[in-house]
Amino acid sequence: RPVRSRNNLHISMHSHVHKVVIDPSTNQAVAVRFEKRGKIYQVKAKNEIVISAGAINSPQLLMLSGIGPADHLNSFGIPV
C-alpha cells in the first residue's frame, strides 16, 4: 500500500478493464479503458502499462485488446 501515493502509478479499485488501447501506427500500448460504477474511463500511459489480472484474466485482457492468435481473434471480430 505505500506505493499507491506515487506520481507514476494510477490505481483504480473496483474497476473492470475493457481493453488496453494500442496505437496502430506504433503498435505500442498507450492507454487502458476501464469501467467503474457504470462509467467508462480511459487513462493514458506515459511510459508503460502493467497487466496484473491473474493467470486467466491477463491473457483474456490481451486478447480483448487485439494481442494474440490472429485467426482466433478475427473469428470474434476483434481487430488484431
N, C-alpha and C positions, 0 to 999 in steps of 0.2 A: 503493500500500500504506500510506502514512502515515495515511490516513483510517480504516483498519479499527479503530483504537482509540477512535473517537468514541463517546460515550454514546448518541447518537441514531441509530446505524446498526447493523443486525444483518446479518452476512454468514454464510451457511452454504455452505461449499464441498461439492461432490459431492452436491448435493441436486437433487431433481426436484419442481418446483412442480406441484401438482394444480389449484389454483384460488385466485383472490382472493375472499375472503369478503365479500359485500355485505350490509349491513344493509337489510332490506326496508322498514323504516319511513322511513329517511332516504336510501336509495339511495346511501350512501357506502361506500367500501371500508374495512373495519375490521380485516382480518387476512389473512394468507397461510397456506394449508395446503400443506405440502410433505412429501416422503418422503426420509429419509436412513437408509441402511443397513437398509432394511426396516421402519422405524418411522415412523409418521405424526406430524407436529408441526403445531401451529398457533401462529403468532406474531401477537399483536395489535399494531396500529399506533396510535401516539398522534396523529400528525399526518398523515402521507402515506405512500403506497406508491409506489415507483419500479419500473417494469417495464422490464427491460433484457434481453430474451431474443432479440434479433435480429429481422430483417425477417419471418421466418416464424413463429417461436415466440411473439413478443409478441402478434400478432393471435389466434393459436391459444389462448393462455392467457386472453385477454379473452373469447373465445367460450366456452371451458370454464367461465368464471365467470358466464356469462349476459349478456355485453355484446356486442351485435352484431345482425345481422338476425334479427328475431323468428321469421319463418317458417322459416328455416334451423335455428335453434336448437330450436324446437319439434318439428321433424321428427326430431330426435335425442333428444327427451325432456329437454332441458336447460331448466330454468326460466329465464325471461327476467326 
